[in-house]
């Protein structure tokens, strides 16, 4: 019978708190990139989702994502209201910590994922539409994908059974959010004035947000080991290394491209590296994490330029960082994973097992298509019923005033 380990429990409690900090950190990261008139509205997106999804997860979200499996597709409603989610371990998920702690740790992932999408429609979405979208998306997109990749009570989710690997959320969190963000930006349309260029109002706020994200990401990735042991250490080292390498790469590529080393570029590059290492953190070596970070910095920088060329106003580059970074990280897991790091994982292509790479590609394609289609359907339904976008006059005045009646700055 599984027994609670106090060291593991203490570590995962701390890790859950670190991941919680990432959501307000994301709010600051995004808020620095928007105009002064939309700062509070942007921070409010992250803060509100922290509250909304915390309740949704306890009521039914956790049951759908991790409850007893219905054909490997979705969890049943057996655990609604945390019925049966006790203070004893659940060996299917984590055999040395209370089941409620595993639930709480996973809740923090469920919270930040829809918050990531908000960067795509910043400065122009009605708050009511945003609130409805967030709860529908968390229920109809996040929960099923989490079950496919991580669900395991009764029978594993179908992508888990296939053998696809995702240590801490590259597929579940970043591909779903990144692909959904691209759809959201296309459906809601460009911001007024975006063709003339929109400059960040406070770069220091964004860099602070990036630092908080980097700090919290140690809980995100190292905490996903669910034990206080060597695997958590490996994930911790890989996380820091990939972030640093991606920051250096993005800054250097931008320097060569534009002639100056951008502090904002370094911060955004670090986030891209954190995204890319997330699915691989507990499966690869430190040298592989350098290569993953390098790829993230270069590919995600290129994706920003590509998005601009196509005229899509993904306001805060969610697709470029999270969509492209998540795809690269999931793909790279299929290249660099090795059982020498994690015997519960698998060997990748460079360790003699091309089958893992194929499983990773299947997961990337399926999750991308599912996220795109479902997000489009949700947005179109909301637009047809209550409308997605604020009016032109409201957008010009700013969402702080028109949606919330408060201003971030009084002068």
Protein Blocks (a to p, Z undefined) as FASTA:
>chain_A
ZZddfklmmmmmmmmmmmmmmmmmmmmmmmmmmcfklmmmmmmmmmmmmmmmmmmmmmmm
mmmmmmccehhlaccfklgghioiafbdcfklomkbcfklmmmmmmmmmmmmmmmmmmmm
goiacfklmmmmmmmmmmmmmmmmmmmmmgcghiacfklmnopacfkopmmmmmmmmmmm
mmmmmmnopaehklnopadfblklmmmmmmmmmmmmmmmmmmmnopacfklmmmmmmmmm
mmmmmmmmmmmmmmmmnopacfklmmmmmmmmmmmmmmmmmmccfklmmmmmmmmmmmmm
mmmmmmmmnopacfkommmmmmmmmmmmmmmmmmmgcfklmmmlccdfknopaklmmmmm
mmmmmmmmmmmmmmmmmmmmmmmmnopbdcfklmmnopklmmnopafbfZZ
